Amino acid sequence: MKRGQLAFLTGTHIVNDLYQGAVPALLPFLMSQRHYSYTAVSGIALAASGLSSVVQPLFGLLVDRRHRGWLVPAGFLTAAAGITGAAMADSYLLTWLCAALAGIGIAAYHPPATNQARAAGGQSQRAMSLFSVGGTLGASLAPALVTLVVGSYGLDGCWLLAVPALVTAALWAVQGRRQRHRGHAPAVPSTARGAAAGAHRDDWRAFGRLVATTVAWSVPYVTVTSMLALHIQRDLHGSTGLGAAALTLLTLAGAAGTLLGGWLGDRHGRLAPIRTGYLLAVPALAAVAFAPSSTVAVAGAVAFGLAMFLPFAPQVTLAQDYLPTRPGTASGLTLGLAMSVGGLAAPALGGLADAHGLRTVLALVLGVLALGLGCALRLRDRVLTERPLQPDAPANRTAGEPDGPAGAVGAAGAAGAAGPADEPVTRGAASGGR
């Protein structure tokens, strides 16, 4: 494991997803100061999150065709420009366009950064969990930062929100310069690259089951995070503060679950945290949906957040091993398009809640999660004893093109964005595999 590269990439993930979390944090200020309606701010949120999820697989395809490590800094710089522009724009149309730009930047970051994190961490699930939890931390820091900046300087002072991206981009440039001084790995002949790529073929059927599992994860998670506070306040007569605290605890439990899932994956194989997560999530969601009191609902929400994120990092690496020649596409589809289904289903579920109540919606998504459990139990591991060379290996780059701080240069460069050659299958990985 290349700890320095992984730590730096985790830092960039914090910065990138800081801007993802800044979008919902800005909406109340846009409503109060620009008098936007609920429909208007929903359109802004959809421009950022919806567009980001849809275009992310396209960036995955681009990364698979050729190394594009520069998309990592370009992504979070574009996100910062979009958020800053949306906060300072003087019309709704310009605000919407800037929010869409931020969403594109957020989407551009994830496929190359996820591939580079896999390269730095190799077969370690803990490495991917550390990188993944960086995004959670960034999103959780966003409300406090936006409130501090807007509360102190107003929306016109939101240019300060670009500072984290600018500093991180400068550090990225310094790291890249250092790696260029160390030199690149020798080019790999195309015949050798083709032979290695043929060693492992893409398993689209298994990948399809994983995408179905991820969709069944997305719908309940987005629904619970959207309706938990209202459920506690309206159905269980809890306070506004208790509803907000429940959401915060759910987020923190999700971060802990991400780290725990990586640890379990290294010790017992990837399928252990995936299956355990879904098995525990079903009763946890039932506790939230049918809670007799707000205390039980909060406890259920904590258990739900922990369980739902146990599979998160292992699912990412499993997707990449199902499509070993298309790791960018794999991460783009699992982290992007499949995850967006929950957001796309939100309006219909909101209408159902208006007609029949929140408990009905939570019971419905409990059934969706049960389907996800069934899909998860059918997943099979795929441990690659030798990772095929990727299309973005050094042989396919132009002379002198930098890899970026975590571009897996040197010995790992031969493996491209998908990472270095994996270690032999360990007993723990094999036991969790089949």
N, C-alpha and C positions, 0 to 999 in steps of 0.2 A: 504494500500500500504506500502511495506517495502522499504522506501526510501533509506536507507543505502545500502541494497543489490542491489537495482536497479541501484544506482549510480556506485557501484563497477562493476557490469556487463556491464554497458555502457562503463566504462573505458576499460574493456577487449575487448569490441567490437571495440573500437577505435584502440587498439593495433593490433588485429587480421586483420582488414581490411586495416590497414596500410601496411601490407605485400601483400595484394591483389592489392593495388594501386602501390606498388613498382615494380611489374612486368612490366607494360607498361612504367614506369618511367626509368627503367634500359635499355630498348631496344635501345634507341638512343646511349647510351654509348657503348653497346655491338657492335652496327653497326660500330661506329667510331673507336673503339680501337681494335676490333677483326675482323673487315671487314666482318661481316656477311651480307648476302643478305636479301632482303625483305622476301623471302620465308623462310629463316632460322629463322628470328626473329618472323615471323608469327607462325612457328612451336613451338617456345618457349612459345609464348602467348597462343596458343591452349593447350599446355601441362599443363599450370597452370589453366587457366580459364575453358577450356572445361572439363578436367578431374575432376576438383573440382565440377562442376555442375552435372556431371554424377554420381559421387560416393556419393554426399551428401545425396540422399534418402537412400542409404545403411546404412549410419551412423544413419539416422532417425529410421530405423528398429531396429538397435542395441539398441538405447536409449529406444525405446518402449518395448523391451524385458526385460530390466533390467537397473536399475539406473547406469549411467556411467558419473557422474559429473566430473571425472578426465579427460574426453575428452576435457573439456574447456581449461585448461592450456596446456594439451598435444597438442591440436590443434594449438594454437598460437606459442608454442615453436617449433613445427615441421615446421610451416610456416616460422619462423625466420631462422631456420637451412637451409631450402631449398633456401630461398632468398640469404642468406649469401654464401652458397655453389655455387649457380648459378653465383654470381658476382665474385667469386674467382676461379672458375674452370678453368682448362687449356685445355679443349677440348669441342667441341660442344656437343658430346654425354653426357658428365658429366653435362654440363650446362642444357641440356634438362631434364635429370633425376632429377636434383635438383629442376628445375622449377615444374616438376610433383609432387615431394615431397611437395613443398610449397602448391600446389593446394590441395593435400590430407589433409594437416594440416588445411587449411582454411575451407575445407568441414567438417572436423571432429568437428570443433568448433561450427558451427551454430545450429544444432538441439538441443544439450543439453543446450546451452546458451539461445536459444530462449525459450525453455521450462521453464528454471529457471527464465527468465525475466517475463514470463507470471505468474509464481508462485508468484513472488515478487509483481507484479502489479495487480493481480486479474483481475477484469472486466474493469479496467481503460484502455482506448485506448491511453490516454496520456502517460501512463507508457510504452506501447509497442512502441509508437512513439519516446520517448526519447531514448530507447534502439536502435531502428532502426537508428536514426540520428547519433548515435555513429559510426556506420559503414561508413556513408557518410563522417563524419569528418575525420576518419582515412584515407580513400582513398584520400581525398582532400589534406591531409598533406603529403602524400607520395612523390609527385614530388619534393616539396621543400626540404624534408629531404634527399632524394636520391641525388639531385643535390648538396646539401651542403657537404655531405660525399664524393661523388665521385670527386667533384670539388676540395676538400681540400686534400684528401688522395689517390685518384685513386680507381680503382676497388679492389685493394688489401686491402684497408682500410674499406671495406664494412662489416667487422666483427662488426663494430660499430652499424650496423643496428639491430643487435640482442639484444642490450642493453634494449630497451623498453620491449621486451618479457621477458627477464631475471628478470627485476625489478618487472614486473607485476606478474610473477610466484612466486617470493618471497613473495609478498603481499598476493597472493592467499593462500600460505602455512600458513602464519600467521593468516589469517582469518579462515582457516579451523581448526587450532589448537584451536582457541578461541571457535569455535562452539563445538568442541569435549569436551571441558571442561564443556559446558552447558548441555551436555547429549543429547540423541536421544529421539524421540517420541516412545511410546510403540508400539510393533508390532501389526499389524492389522490382525485378524484372516482371513484365506483365504475364509471362508464362507461369512463373511461380505464384503470382497473385491469383491467376485463374484456377490453378490446381488447388490452392488452399481454399478458395471460395467454394469450390465444388465439394469440399469435405463435409459441409453441413448445409443442407438445403432448408429453405424457409418452410415452416409448418403453418400454413395459413388456417387450417382447420382448428388446430389447437389455439392459435392466436384469436380466432373468432370466438371461441368459448371464453377466452380471457376478456375480450372486449365486452361480451354479454355480461360477464361478472362485474366488470367495472361500471357498466351502465346501471346495473342493479345496485351498485354501491352509491352511485351519484344521486339518484332520485331520492332515496331516504335521507342522505346526508344534507343535501340542499334544502329539502323540505323541513327537516328538524331545525337546522340553523335559522331558517326563515320564520318558523312558527313557534319555537320553544318559548320565547319570552311572552308572546301573546297567550299561549296555552297556560303558562303559569299564572298570568295575571287574570285572564278572563274565566278560565275553567276551574282553576284551583284557588283563586282569590289571593294570590301572592302579590307582593309589592312590585313596583317598577324596578327598584334596586335589586330585588331577588331575581327577577327575570334577566337583568343585565349580568348579574353575577353568574347565573347559570350558563350563559353564553361564554363568558370568560373562562369558566372552569371547563367547559366542553373543549374550548380551543387548547387550553393548557394540557388537558388529558390527551388530546390528539397528538400534541408534540411528544408527550411521554410515550404514547403508543407507537409512534414512528420509531423512536429510539429502541424501544423494547422489541419491536418487530424485527429490526435489524439484528439485534443480539440473538434472538431466538432463531432467526434464519441461519446464522453462522453456526450455531450449536446443533440444531436439529433439522436443517434443511429448509428451503423456502416454503414448502407446502405447509409446514407446521404453523407459522404465524398466519398464513392466509386462511387456512381452515379454522384455526382457533379463533381468529378475529370474527369471521362470519358466524360461527357457532355462538360466541358470546354476545354479538351485536343484536341477535334476534330477541333474546329475553330482555336485554337492556332497553331496546326500543319499546318492547311491550310494557316495561315498567314506566316509561315516559308516557305512552299513549293512555294507559289505564290507571295511572297513579291516583290513589285516593287523596293525596295531599301534595302540597308543593315541595315538601321535604323529600318525599319519595321521587318526585319528578326530577329534582336536582341531582339526587344520587344516581338515578337512571341515566341522566344526561352525561354525567362524568363517566360512568361505565360505558356508555354508548360511544363517547369520543375516544376513549382508550381502545375499545375493541375495533372500531372502524378504521383506525390508523395502524393497527398491527400489520395488515397486509400491504400497506401502501408501498414501501420501498421494495419488498420482494416481488410485488406485481410488476414494477418497472423493469427490474433485471430479468424477470421471467419473460416479459414481452420481448425484450431485446434478444434473448436466447431462442425464442420461437421464430424470430426473423433475424437470424444472425448476419445476413447480408444487407439488411435494411434497419439498423438500429435507430436511425433518426425517425423513420416512418413509424416504427414501433412505439417510441416514446411520444411522438406527436399525436398518434391516435389514442393511446391510453391516457395520456395526461391532458389531451386537448379535446378532440371531438367527443369521445365517450363520456368525459366528465361534464361536457356542456349539456347533456341530455337532461340532467336535473334542473338546470336553469331554464331550459326550453319548456319543461313540463310545469314550471312554477305557476304561470298564469292559469292554466286549467285547474290545477290543484287549489289555487286561491279561489277560483269561482266555486269549486266544490265545497270549500270551507265556508264561504258566504252562505251557501244553500243548506248545508247539513252539519256544519260545525267542525272545529279543529280535530276533535277525537276521531271523527269519521275519516279525515284525510290521513291522520297518523296511523290508523288501523289499515288503511289501504296501502300505504307505503311499507308497512310491516309485511304485507304479503309480497311486495316487490323484493324486499330484503330476503325473504324466505326463498324466493326464486334465485337470488344471488347466491345464497348458501348452497342450493342444489348445483348451481354451475361451478362453484368453488370446489365442491367435493369431487367433481369430475375432472378437475385439472390434473395434469401430470407434469412432473418436473422434466426439464431438459438441460442437463449439465454438459456443457461442451468441454471436452478434454483438451481441445485445441481450437482457439478462436480463429475463424477465417479472416484473411486480410480483407479490409474494406475498400470501397472505391476511392476513399479519400486518403489512402496511404501515400507516403512521400513520393512514390513513383508517379503519381497522378497529379502532383503539384508542380507549379512552375518554379523555376530555380529562384531561390532566395525568398520564397513566400514564407512568412513566419507562421508558426503554429499557435502562438498565444501562450499564456502562462501555463495552461494545462493541456496543451495540444498533444501530449503523449509523444514527445520527441525522444530521440535516442532509441533504446531498445523497444520502448513501447510504441514508437512511431510506426513501426511496421504493422501494428495492429490498427492504426487509424483511430477513428472516433469511438469504435466499439471497445477498445481497451486492449491491454496486452494479452499475450497467450495465457490462458487460464492455467491454474495449477491443476495437478491430477485430482480426480474426484476424491473427496474425503469421505470418510465413513459417515459423518453426520449428514453431508449433502446427499449421499446415496440413500440413506435411510429415510430422508424426507422426500425422496424423489418418486418412489414407486411403491 
